Amino acid sequence: MMDVSHSAPPRRTSSIRWWICVLLFASTVINYLDRQSLALLAPNLKQMFLWDNRDYAQLVIGFRVTYTVGQVFWGRLLDRVGTRKGATISVALYSVASMLTPLAGGLSSFLGFRCLLGVGESGNWPAATKAVSEWFPARERGLATAFFDSGSSLGGAIAPFLIFWIYRHWGWRAAFAVPGLLGVVWLLVWRWFYHQPEQHPMISAEELSMLQEEKRLAGTDSADEPVSLKSLLALRETWGCIAARALTDPVWFFITDWFPIYLVSKGFALSSSLLAVWVPFLAADAGSYVGGLVSGWLIQRGWPLLPARKAIVVAGGIGTLFLIPTIFATNLLVLTALFGIATFSYQAFSVMANVLPPDLYQPRGVATVSGLSGTAAGIGTIIGYEAIGYFSDARSTSGTHAFDPIMIVCGLVPFVGALLVVWLIRPQRSASTALKSV
């Protein structure tokens, strides 16, 4: 008999999971385009609608509050209805909010649409985190998270070019409507392409087998009922995930929102400090990918999952300490380098903070823990903004260096967060059915 064992061509292993990651990346880009439209057009809209800074602040705060509170809601909903349906509702909501904004005739209607946008957009990260937990093995989750999260940087970078181009050609209403339409296009692709691995028509047997083996090794259960909020909050691991976000995100938003003001307070002219403004963001992008890659590399080298994650967390916490010497820096190049090291380290830490829920929890609890962490981060950011405004004004009035105490706190807080992650999250400390076997 003829041996035909080698006559059939080898089957190609599909990479459906990475195409799904591209979709998550695209949703994050669109999310930031929708978000940035108001900030970019604010000077024009303030003149048009006769708003003062307090009026504009109401719009910003309205978005931030609903975005913060909404993450817990989306976490619960996603764990109840699933990733495909939950992400559909989230993106549909913020796309509709963006497309309705051109109907706004004043501050109250603008505020309503911005609050609706905040509610919708707050589902993006819990949904993306849950999708990564369903489609990626542990060794790839860090890189997948870094990839979709980098959509925020790209969205923020291209928003000025796209939004102003639309504004110049078609006016401010189109600048809100077009990003919303992009969300509708994304929805059509998402509904067609996203399914659970076991139900996906395009997945290869090899890719499905790999994902099923990953679930078996992690002790993933097949229960559909979401884990109760009370049960999750009773776990120290949940508080470790919350600490990881609550003690790092406020530092990042301080840098993104206050950095130009900080440079001016140090005596630097913004017109000659453009490189200093860009470097922290470029460094953060690099840190995101390096953190994800190194963590995955350690796992492939035989490190257990949690030590591989914690190594990056600790390194990131140590790196943010480089914010403290900025109080002595008088040279722009030195100051820029210190901020670059700190933001590189922060983002490596941040990727691990986002990947811990899918590492630790059963699928029916991932989005809820992600949402709880995001809400804690939002509350920390709002409190941080109030504290920064109060202390910087008080010290500038007294003639001392306005931001020095703030920089010390910003350097120390993520380091404390890293220590809490190491202490609170330990292998198999709990017999809870909400946790995987790690």
N, C-alpha and C positions, 0 to 999 in steps of 0.2 A: 504494500500500500504506500502511496506517495505521502511523504511528510509535508503537510500544509501548514505547520505551526507558524511559519514565518511569512506566509504568503499574504496575509491580511495586513494592511497598513496600520501602524500604531495609532491608537486613539489619542486625540489631542485633549489635554486637560483644559477645561474651560476656566476662564477667569471672570466669571460673572460677578464675584464679590468686588473686584476692582472697578468694574463698570458701575456697580451700585455706589461705590465710594466716589466716583466721578459725579454721580447725581447728587450725593450729599454735599460735595464741594460746590456744585453749581447752586444748590439751594442756599448755601451760606453766602455766596457771592451776591445773589439776588436779595437776600435778607439785608445785607449791608447797603446795597444800592437804594432800597426802599427807605432804610433808616437815615441815610446821609442826605437825602433830597432836601429835607427841611433845613438842616444845618448849613448846607451850601447856598441855599436861596434865601436864608434868613435876612441878610441885609436888604435885599430887594423887597421881600415880603413885609418887613418892618416899615419901610417907607410906604408901601402900597396900602397896608391896613392900619397904619399909624400906631403900631405897637411900640412900647418901650421895652427896656430890658426885663422888667418884671413880667410883662406879658409873655415874652419869649421864654423866660424861665418856667412859667407855668406849663408851656408845651413840653419842655424838656423833662420836667419833673413828672408830668402826667404819663409820659411814655415810660420813664424809668420805674415808676411805682407799679404800673400794670405789668411791665415786663418782669419785674422782680416777683410779684405775687403770682403771676401766671405760670411760672415754672413748676410749682407744686401741683397746680391743677393739671397741667399737661402731663406731668409724670404719672399721675394716677390714671388719667384717661388713656395714655399710651399703653400702660400695663393692662388695662381692661379691654380695649378694643383692638390692640395690635398696632404694629409700626405702620403698615400700609395705610390703614384708615386714619390713624391719628395724625400722621404727617400730612395726609391729604387735607384734613380739616384745618390744620395749622396754616399751611401755605395758602389755602383758599381764603382763609380769614384775613391774613395780612395782605394778600394780593387785592382783595376786595376793598380793604381799608385804604390802600394806596390809590386804587382807581376811583374811589369815591371822594378823595381829598380835593380834586378840582371843583367839586360842588360847594366847598366851604366858602362862606361869605363873611366870616369874621372869626374872632378869637374862640368863641364857644364851640362853633362847629369844627374848627381846626383841632381844638383840644379833644373833642369827641373822637375824631378820626385818628389822632395820634394815640389815644388810649386804646382804641381798637387795634391799631397796628402793634402796640406793645403786647397786647394779649396774644395776638397771632404769632408774632415773632418769637415769643418766649418758648414756643414749642420746638424750635429748630434744634437746639442742642440736646434736649432729652430724646427727641426722635432719632437724631443722628447717632447718639450714643447707643440707643437700643438696637438700631440697625447694625452697627458694628458688632455688638454682642451676638447677634444672630448669624452673622455672615463671616466673621473672621476668627481664626485661631489665635490663641494668646500671643504667640510670637509675632503676629502681624497687627495686633490691635493698636499698638503704640504708633506705628507708621500710618495706619489707616486714620486714626484720630488726628494725627498731625496734618495729614493731607486735607481732610474735610475742614479742619479748623483754620487752615491757611487761607480758605476762601474769604474769611473776614478781612485779612490783610489785602488780598487782591481786590475785593469789593470796595474797600476804603480807598485803595490806590486809583482805581479806574473811575470811581464815582465823580470826581471833579470834572474829568474830561467828558464823560458821557452826559452827565446832568447839565453842565453848562452848554454843551453842544445842542442838546434838545431845547434848552431854555432860549438860546439865541435864535433858533429856527422856528420854534412853535410856541414858545411862551411857558410860563410857570406851570400851567395846568398839565401840559403834556409831560413835563419833567416828573410829575407824580404818577401820571397814568401809564407811561411806557414801562417803568420797572414793574408795575402791577401786572401788565400784560405779559411780561417775561415770566412772572410767576405762574400764569395760566398755562403758558407753553410747557413749563417745567412739570406742571401737574399732569398734563396729558402723557408725557413720557413716563413719569413716575407710576401712574396707574397702569400703564401698559407693561412696564418692565419689572417693577418690584413685587416679589412674592417670597414666601418662606422658602428656604433651600429645598425642602422636600417637595414643594409644589411648583418649583420653577421649571418651565418647559425647556429652557436652554442649558441647564446645568449638566455637566458631564458626570458620569458615574464616579470618576476619580475625585472630582471636587466635592461631590455630595458625601462620598465615603470619608474623605478627610474631615469634613465638618461634623459628621456623625461620630467619628472616632474622638474628635475633640470634646464633644458633648459628653460622651461616655466617660472619658478620663476625668473630666471636671465634675462628674456626678450631677449633670444637668437633668432636672426633672421635666416632665411633660404636662404638669398641671397648668390649667388655664386661669384659675382664680387668682387675682392679684394678692400679694402679701399685704396684710393690714398695715396701716401707717403706725399703729401702736407697736406692732411686732418689730418693725424696722427701727423705730426710734429707741427700742429697748436694747439694740445691739451696739456695742462699742465701735464696731467696724463702721456703722453708719455715721457716727460722730467723727470718726477719723476722716471719712470722705467729706463731710461737711467742713471740718477744719481745713482740709487741703484747699478748698475753694474759698472759704470765707476769709482766710488769712493771706491769700495771694492775689485774688482778683482786684481788691481795692487798690493795691500797689500799682497794678497795671493801668487801671483807669486814672489813677493820679498822674502817671506818666503821659498817657494819651491826651488827657484833658488839661493838665496844668503845666506841662513841660515848657511850652513857650513863655508862660508867665514866670516860671522858675528861672529860665535863662535871663530874662530881663531883670529879675531881682538880683541876679549875680553880676549885673553890669554889662551883659552882652547884648549887642544889637541884633534883632532877628534878621535883618537884611544881610548880615554877614555870618549868620549861624544856621544856614539851611542844611548843611551837612550834619550838624549836631542834631537837628530835628529828625532827619531821615535815619541816621545810624541805629538808634534804639529799635526802630521798627524792623529794619533789615536784620539786625542781630536776633530779634525775637523770632522771625521766620526761620532763621538758621537753627536756633535753639529748639524749635518745635520739631524739625525733622531729625536733628541729631539725637534728641532725647528719645524719640520713637525708634530710630534705627539702632541706637546703642542698647536700649532695653531689649529689643528683639534679638539682637546679636548675642547678648548675655544668655537669653533663654536657649538659643540654639547651641550655645557652648556648654549647656548643661546646668545653668543656674536655675534654682527653683523660681517660680513665677514671682512671688512677693519680694524676695531679696533683689531680683532684677529690677522691679519697679522702685523699691525703696532706695536702691543705689542712686538712681536718677533723682529721686525726691531729695535725698540728703545733699547730693552735689548741687542741685538747684537752690536749696535753702542756703548753703554756704555761699554760692555765687551772688545771691542778692545782698549779702553783707557788704558788697563793694559799693552799695549806695552810701554807706556811712562816710567813707573818705571824701565824698563829694563836697562835704562841708568845708574842707580845707583847699579844694581845687580852685585855682585862679586862672588856669590855662584852659582854653576851650577844648583843645585836643585831649588833654588829660580827662577833663570832665566828660567828654563824649565817649572816651574809651571805658570809663567806669560805668556809665549808663549802659553802654553796649554789653559789657560783661554781665551786668545785672539783668537786663532784659533777655539776653540769651539764656541765662540760668532760670529766670522766671518761667519762660515759655517751655523749657524742658520739663520743669516741675509741673506746669499747667497741663501738659499732655498726659502725664501720669495721673494727675488729679481727675481728669476726664475719663481715663481708661480704667480706673479702680472699680467703679460700679459694675461694668460688665465682667471684670476679673473675679469679683467677689460674690455677686448675687445671681440667683436664679433669674431667668428671663422675665418672670412675672414681678420682679422687684427692681429691675435695672433702671427703668425710666423714672420711677418714683424717687429713688435715691439720687439720681442725677438732677431731678427737679428740686429736691430738698437742698442739695448742694448749691444749685444755681440761685435759689431764693436767698440762702444764707449769704452767698457772695454779693447779691444785690443789696441786701440790708447793710452788710459791712461797707459797701461802696457809698451808700447814701450817708451813713454815719461818718465815714471818712471824709466825704465832701464837706459836711458841716464842720467837722473838726479842723480841716485844712483851712477853710475860709476864716474861721474864728481865730485860730492861733497865728496864721500868717498876717492877718490884719493887725492883731494885737502887738505882734513883735515888730512889724514895720512901723507902727505908730511910735513904739518906744525907741526906734532907731537902731535896733539890733538886726542880725541876719534873720530875715523873716522865716525861711524854710529850714533852718538847721535842725530844730527838734523833729520836724516832720520827716526829714531825710533819715534821721537815726531810727525813728519808728518804722519807716518803710523798709529799711534794711533788716531790722530785727524780726518783724512780724512773720515774714515767710519762713525764716529760720525756725521760729517757734512752731509754725505750722508743720514743718518737716519733722520736728521732734515728736509732735503729737501723732502724726501718721505712723511713725515707727513704733510708738508706744501703744496706740489704740488698735492698730491693724496687725494681727499676728495669725500665723497659720493655725487653722482648725481650733480656734479658742472656743467656738460656740457650736452647740449641737443643733442650732436653729435650722429649720428646713428652708429658710430664705437664702441660706448661703450655699455656695458650691464647696467642694472639697479642694482647698488650696493650701 
